[in-house]
Amino acid sequence: MKICASVAEYNPFHLGHLKHIRYMRKELQADRVVILMSGNFTQRGEPAVLNKFTRAKQAIKAGADLVIELPTVFATANAETFATGAVNLLDDLGAIDGLCFGVESGEKEQYFALANDMLDETKEFKRVLKTHLEEGVSLAKAKFLTVKELKGEEFPEELISLPNNILGLEYTKAILKRNSGIQTYPMLREGDHNSLILKKGITSATSIRAKLKEGNIKKLKKNLPAFVYEDLKPYPFAFDKITTAALITATKEQLASISDCTEGLENRIKALLKDNKNIDALIEKIATKRYTATRIRRIFIANLLGITKSFTEECLRSRLYAKVLAVNGESKDIISVLAETSKIPIITRKSDIAALKKTAEKSFELDALANDIYNLATNENTNENQMIIV
């Protein structure tokens, strides 16, 4: 049995995602498709437009066999942690043959070559890397420039400048670091990932969310599968005041304990917070070329949920769990197949949670907290312990 996986947010699920699942079925000839999906908060530092159980149900309707939740500690992190946490979990399942991810450009061989060079961190590599970081560029850009300087190899800069390419590179790096047998399958995406322009057919999730924020749901009918369109509701939800209150009550020391909050950024946040209680206005004031708006939003969500750098690192070192959000009723055997090979607990019911210990238990408690806060802001009442059979 060939099992192919994909890591996704489905925020929301659209026609491009449907094409991706069909590609794994037809082109990769996957017997089973497993989706590792972010929960109620995303890597952009924002709440998902629909709760995780609704989005998981939609993925099953679109052709997936199983949807597992990517733990919140990874789902809300930067690209490197997001991808490393995802690969760790998929590899621990023991039966995943391939990982298929969307990219804006590039071939599999390019990703592996650049990833290998980036992981070859000699003393000289670290020295040159430090020099480039002092120039104020991102870590990914600094590593890219270091490889170019030391190896003399020419790679397209878009491999580390376009969002899906960045994730593809990080998945590849994580697989190499683990010496995993999981094969990678980059799939070229259609359109501009960050475009605000709503296009016919396949369009960006960003453009769809923009229409949702405008309250223009009817405009989206031809951009989404019918089973997604019927679940849509107004967005965004009432998170701003909750997030602001958490920032007001947080100390500078608490903010400084968050992964992306470095170089005294906590002081800038607290200083500007006094006169900017509106989240969007606050982010606009804080953001710089080095500290992007997305990075600031991630810091705010990490603060809201209490995710520290030390806990994130602890989770990356640990084996966690596979929390099943939804399964296709006709292919439930996938759970038994994974249970035979998995090095981590597979959670399908409340009683399975008792098997979690130490770090895994704390990570699951974080998932439950994120669900409770999401319920509070959306006036929903989803049960963290449920598994949906579609």
C-alpha positions as CSV (number, residue, x, y, z in Angstrom):
1,M,0.0,0.0,0.0
2,K,1.5,3.3,-1.1
3,I,0.7,6.1,1.4
4,C,1.2,9.7,0.3
5,A,1.0,12.7,2.7
6,S,0.6,16.4,2.4
7,V,1.0,19.2,5.0
8,A,-1.8,21.8,4.6
9,E,-3.8,24.6,6.2
10,Y,-6.8,24.6,3.9
11,N,-7.6,28.1,5.0
12,P,-10.0,27.7,3.3
13,F,-10.0,24.6,1.1
14,H,-10.2,25.6,-2.6
15,L,-9.9,24.3,-6.1
16,G,-6.1,24.3,-6.0
17,H,-6.2,22.0,-3.0
18,L,-8.7,19.7,-4.7
19,K,-6.3,19.5,-7.7
20,H,-3.4,18.6,-5.3
21,I,-5.3,15.7,-3.7
22,R,-6.3,14.4,-7.2
23,Y,-2.6,14.7,-8.3
24,M,-1.5,12.4,-5.4
25,R,-4.2,9.9,-6.4
26,K,-3.7,9.9,-10.1
27,E,-0.1,11.0,-10.8
28,L,1.6,9.6,-7.7
29,Q,-0.8,6.6,-7.7
30,A,-1.3,6.8,-3.9
31,D,-3.5,4.1,-2.4
32,R,-4.1,6.2,0.6
33,V,-3.8,10.0,1.1
34,V,-3.0,11.4,4.5
35,I,-3.3,15.1,5.3
36,L,-1.4,16.6,8.2
37,M,-3.4,19.8,8.7
38,S,-3.0,22.9,10.9
39,G,-5.6,23.3,13.6
40,N,-7.5,26.5,14.5
41,F,-4.5,28.8,14.2
42,T,-2.2,29.1,11.2
43,Q,1.4,29.9,10.3
44,R,0.4,33.4,9.4
45,G,-0.4,34.1,13.0
46,E,-4.1,34.2,12.3
47,P,-7.2,32.2,13.3
48,A,-8.4,29.8,10.5
49,V,-11.5,30.9,8.6
50,L,-13.3,27.6,9.6
51,N,-12.7,25.4,12.6
52,K,-10.3,22.4,12.2
53,F,-13.0,19.8,12.2
54,T,-15.0,21.4,9.5
55,R,-11.9,21.8,7.3
56,A,-10.9,18.2,8.0
57,K,-14.3,17.0,6.9
58,Q,-14.0,19.0,3.7
59,A,-10.6,17.4,3.0
60,I,-12.2,13.9,3.3
61,K,-15.0,14.9,1.0
62,A,-12.3,16.1,-1.5
63,G,-10.7,12.6,-1.6
64,A,-8.4,12.4,1.4
65,D,-8.5,9.2,3.5
66,L,-7.2,10.6,6.8
67,V,-6.7,14.0,8.4
68,I,-4.3,14.4,11.3
69,E,-3.8,17.6,13.2
70,L,-0.4,19.3,13.0
71,P,0.2,20.2,16.7
72,T,-0.4,23.9,17.5
73,V,3.2,24.4,18.6
74,F,4.3,23.7,15.1
75,A,1.3,25.0,13.1
76,T,1.9,28.6,14.4
77,A,5.7,28.6,14.1
78,N,8.1,29.9,11.4
79,A,8.8,27.9,8.3
80,E,11.7,25.8,9.7
81,T,9.9,24.7,12.8
82,F,6.6,24.2,10.9
83,A,8.3,21.9,8.4
84,T,10.6,20.1,10.9
85,G,7.7,19.4,13.2
86,A,5.6,18.1,10.4
87,V,8.3,15.8,9.0
88,N,9.1,14.5,12.5
89,L,5.5,13.5,12.9
90,L,5.1,11.9,9.5
91,D,8.3,10.0,9.9
92,D,7.3,8.7,13.3
93,L,4.2,7.2,11.7
94,G,6.5,4.8,10.0
95,A,4.4,4.0,6.9
96,I,4.4,7.3,5.0
97,D,6.0,6.7,1.6
98,G,5.9,10.2,0.1
99,L,5.4,13.9,0.9
100,C,3.8,16.0,-1.8
101,F,4.0,19.7,-1.5
102,G,3.1,22.7,-3.7
103,V,5.9,25.0,-4.9
104,E,6.1,28.1,-7.1
105,S,9.1,26.8,-9.0
106,G,12.1,24.4,-8.9
107,E,12.9,20.7,-9.3
108,K,13.3,18.1,-6.6
109,E,17.0,17.8,-7.4
110,Q,17.5,21.6,-6.8
111,Y,15.8,21.4,-3.4
112,F,18.0,18.5,-2.3
113,A,21.2,20.1,-3.6
114,L,20.5,23.4,-1.8
115,A,19.3,21.7,1.4
116,N,22.5,19.6,1.5
117,D,24.6,22.7,1.2
118,M,22.7,24.6,3.8
119,L,23.1,21.7,6.3
120,D,26.8,21.5,5.8
121,E,27.5,24.0,8.7
122,T,31.3,24.0,9.1
123,K,33.1,26.6,11.2
124,E,33.7,28.6,8.1
125,F,30.0,28.3,7.1
126,K,28.9,29.7,10.5
127,R,31.4,32.5,10.3
128,V,30.2,33.7,6.9
129,L,26.5,33.1,8.0
130,K,27.0,35.4,11.0
131,T,28.4,38.1,8.7
132,H,25.3,38.0,6.5
133,L,22.9,37.9,9.4
134,E,24.5,41.1,10.7
135,E,23.5,42.7,7.4
136,G,19.9,42.4,8.5
137,V,18.6,39.7,6.2
138,S,16.5,36.7,7.1
139,L,18.1,33.4,8.3
140,A,17.1,31.7,5.0
141,K,18.5,34.4,2.9
142,A,21.7,34.5,5.0
143,K,22.2,30.7,4.5
144,F,21.5,31.1,0.8
145,L,24.1,33.8,0.5
146,T,26.6,31.8,2.5
147,V,26.2,28.7,0.2
148,K,26.6,30.9,-2.8
149,E,29.8,32.5,-1.4
150,L,31.4,29.3,-0.1
151,K,30.3,26.7,-2.6
152,G,30.1,28.9,-5.7
153,E,26.9,27.2,-6.7
154,E,24.2,29.1,-8.5
155,F,20.7,28.4,-7.3
156,P,17.6,30.5,-8.2
157,E,17.0,33.0,-5.3
158,E,13.3,32.3,-5.6
159,L,13.9,29.0,-3.8
160,I,14.3,31.0,-0.6
161,S,12.1,34.0,-1.4
162,L,8.8,32.5,-2.4
163,P,6.6,31.1,0.5
164,N,5.9,27.7,-0.8
165,N,9.4,27.2,-2.1
166,I,10.7,28.1,1.4
167,L,8.5,25.4,2.9
168,G,9.5,22.9,0.3
169,L,13.2,23.6,1.1
170,E,12.5,23.2,4.8
171,Y,10.7,19.9,4.3
172,T,13.7,18.7,2.3
173,K,16.2,19.8,5.0
174,A,14.1,18.1,7.7
175,I,14.0,14.8,5.7
176,L,17.7,14.9,5.2
177,K,18.5,15.7,8.8
178,R,16.4,12.7,9.9
179,N,17.8,10.5,7.2
180,S,14.2,9.6,6.5
181,G,13.1,7.3,3.7
182,I,10.1,9.6,2.9
183,Q,10.3,10.6,-0.8
184,T,9.5,14.2,-1.8
185,Y,7.2,15.2,-4.7
186,P,7.2,19.0,-5.4
187,M,4.1,20.0,-7.4
188,L,4.0,23.3,-9.3
189,R,1.2,25.6,-8.0
190,E,-1.0,27.8,-10.2
191,G,-1.1,31.6,-9.6
192,D,0.4,33.9,-7.0
193,H,0.2,32.5,-3.5
194,N,-0.1,36.1,-2.0
195,S,-2.3,37.8,-4.6
196,L,-5.3,39.7,-3.4
197,I,-6.9,39.5,-6.8
198,L,-9.7,36.9,-7.0
199,K,-9.3,35.0,-10.2
200,K,-11.6,32.6,-12.0
201,G,-11.2,28.9,-11.0
202,I,-8.1,28.4,-9.0
203,T,-7.2,31.5,-7.0
204,S,-5.1,32.2,-3.9
205,A,-6.3,31.5,-0.4
206,T,-5.3,35.1,0.3
207,S,-7.7,36.5,-2.2
208,I,-10.5,34.2,-0.9
209,R,-9.9,35.4,2.7
210,A,-9.9,39.0,1.5
211,K,-13.4,38.5,0.1
212,L,-14.5,36.9,3.3
213,K,-13.2,39.9,5.3
214,E,-15.3,42.1,3.0
215,G,-18.3,40.0,3.7
216,N,-18.5,39.1,0.0
217,I,-19.2,35.4,0.3
218,K,-21.3,35.1,-2.9
219,K,-18.3,36.1,-5.0
220,L,-16.6,32.9,-4.0
221,K,-19.1,30.4,-5.3
222,K,-17.0,29.5,-8.4
223,N,-13.7,29.4,-6.6
224,L,-14.6,26.7,-4.0
225,P,-16.0,23.2,-4.1
226,A,-19.8,23.3,-3.2
227,F,-19.2,21.4,0.0
228,V,-16.8,24.2,1.2
229,Y,-18.9,27.1,0.0
230,E,-21.9,25.9,2.0
231,D,-19.8,26.0,5.2
232,L,-18.5,29.6,4.8
233,K,-19.3,32.3,7.4
234,P,-18.3,35.9,8.0
235,Y,-14.6,36.4,8.9
236,P,-12.6,37.5,10.8
237,F,-13.8,36.6,14.3
238,A,-13.5,38.5,17.5
239,F,-9.8,37.8,18.3
240,D,-8.4,41.3,18.3
241,K,-9.5,42.2,21.9
242,I,-8.4,38.8,23.2
243,T,-5.0,39.1,21.6
244,T,-4.6,42.7,22.8
245,A,-5.5,41.8,26.3
246,A,-2.9,39.1,26.3
247,L,-0.3,41.5,25.1
248,I,-1.2,44.1,27.8
249,T,-0.9,41.5,30.6
250,A,2.3,39.9,29.3
251,T,5.6,41.1,30.8
252,K,8.6,41.9,28.6
253,E,10.2,38.8,29.9
254,Q,7.3,36.7,28.8
255,L,7.4,38.2,25.3
256,A,11.2,37.7,25.1
257,S,10.7,34.0,25.8
258,I,8.9,33.5,22.4
259,S,10.9,32.1,19.5
260,D,10.5,34.9,17.0
261,C,10.8,37.7,19.6
262,T,14.5,38.5,19.5
263,E,16.9,41.5,19.8
264,G,14.8,43.4,22.2
265,L,11.6,43.3,20.0
266,E,9.6,42.9,23.2
267,N,10.5,46.5,24.2
268,R,9.2,47.8,20.9
269,I,6.0,45.9,21.2
270,K,5.3,47.1,24.8
271,A,6.2,50.7,24.0
272,L,4.0,50.9,20.9
273,L,1.1,49.0,22.5
274,K,0.3,51.9,24.8
275,D,-1.0,54.1,21.9
276,N,-2.0,51.4,19.5
277,K,-4.7,49.1,20.9
278,N,-5.9,48.1,17.4
279,I,-4.0,45.0,16.3
280,D,-3.6,45.9,12.7
281,A,-2.4,49.4,13.5
282,L,0.0,48.0,16.1
283,I,1.4,45.5,13.7
284,E,1.9,48.2,11.1
285,K,3.9,50.3,13.6
286,I,6.1,47.4,14.8
287,A,6.8,45.7,11.4
288,T,10.1,46.4,9.6
289,K,11.9,44.8,6.7
290,R,13.5,42.4,9.2
291,Y,10.4,41.9,11.4
292,T,7.6,41.2,8.9
293,A,3.9,41.6,9.7
294,T,3.5,37.8,9.6
295,R,6.3,37.3,12.1
296,I,4.7,39.9,14.4
297,R,1.4,38.1,14.2
298,R,3.0,34.8,15.1
299,I,4.5,36.4,18.2
300,F,1.1,37.7,19.2
301,I,-0.5,34.2,18.8
302,A,2.4,32.5,20.6
303,N,1.9,35.0,23.5
304,L,-1.9,34.4,23.5
305,L,-1.3,30.6,23.7
306,G,1.8,30.7,25.9
307,I,4.1,29.1,23.4
308,T,7.7,29.7,24.4
309,K,10.9,29.0,22.6
310,S,12.0,26.4,25.1
311,F,8.7,24.5,24.8
312,T,9.0,24.6,21.0
313,E,12.5,23.2,21.1
314,E,11.3,20.5,23.6
315,C,8.6,19.5,21.2
316,L,11.0,19.3,18.3
317,R,13.2,16.9,20.4
318,S,10.2,14.7,21.4
319,R,7.9,12.2,19.9
320,L,4.4,13.6,20.2
321,Y,1.2,12.0,18.8
322,A,-1.1,11.8,15.8
323,K,-4.5,13.3,16.7
324,V,-7.0,12.1,14.0
325,L,-9.5,14.9,13.1
326,A,-11.4,13.0,10.4
327,V,-11.3,9.7,8.5
328,N,-13.1,8.4,5.4
329,G,-15.5,5.7,6.6
330,E,-14.7,3.5,3.6
331,S,-10.9,3.6,4.2
332,K,-10.7,3.4,8.0
333,D,-8.2,0.6,7.6
334,I,-5.6,3.3,7.2
335,I,-5.7,3.9,11.0
336,S,-4.9,0.2,11.7
337,V,-2.1,0.3,9.1
338,L,-0.5,3.2,10.7
339,A,-1.0,1.8,14.2
340,E,1.2,-1.2,13.3
341,T,4.2,1.0,12.3
342,S,3.8,4.1,14.4
343,K,6.2,5.1,17.1
344,I,3.7,7.7,18.5
345,P,0.2,7.2,19.9
346,I,-2.6,7.6,17.4
347,I,-5.5,9.4,19.1
348,T,-9.0,8.6,17.9
349,R,-10.9,8.9,21.1
350,K,-10.7,10.5,24.5
351,S,-9.4,7.4,26.3
352,D,-6.3,7.5,24.0
353,I,-5.1,10.7,25.6
354,A,-4.2,8.8,28.7
355,A,-1.2,7.3,26.8
356,L,0.4,10.8,26.4
357,K,3.2,11.6,28.8
358,K,5.3,14.7,29.6
359,T,6.0,16.8,26.5
360,A,3.3,15.1,24.4
361,E,0.7,15.6,27.1
362,K,1.6,19.3,27.4
363,S,1.4,19.7,23.6
364,F,-2.0,18.1,23.5
365,E,-3.1,20.5,26.3
366,L,-2.0,23.4,24.1
367,D,-4.1,22.0,21.2
368,A,-7.1,21.9,23.6
369,L,-6.4,25.4,24.8
370,A,-6.3,26.7,21.2
371,N,-9.6,25.0,20.5
372,D,-11.2,26.6,23.6
373,I,-10.0,30.1,22.7
374,Y,-11.2,29.6,19.1
375,N,-14.6,28.4,20.5
376,L,-14.8,31.5,22.7
377,A,-14.2,33.9,19.8
378,T,-16.5,32.1,17.3
379,N,-19.3,31.1,19.7
380,E,-18.8,27.5,18.6
381,N,-18.7,24.4,20.8
382,T,-16.4,21.9,19.0
383,N,-15.2,19.0,21.2
384,E,-11.4,18.6,21.1
385,N,-11.7,14.9,21.6
386,Q,-14.0,14.0,18.7
387,M,-13.1,12.3,15.5
388,I,-15.3,12.8,12.5
389,I,-16.1,9.8,10.2
390,V,-17.2,11.0,6.8
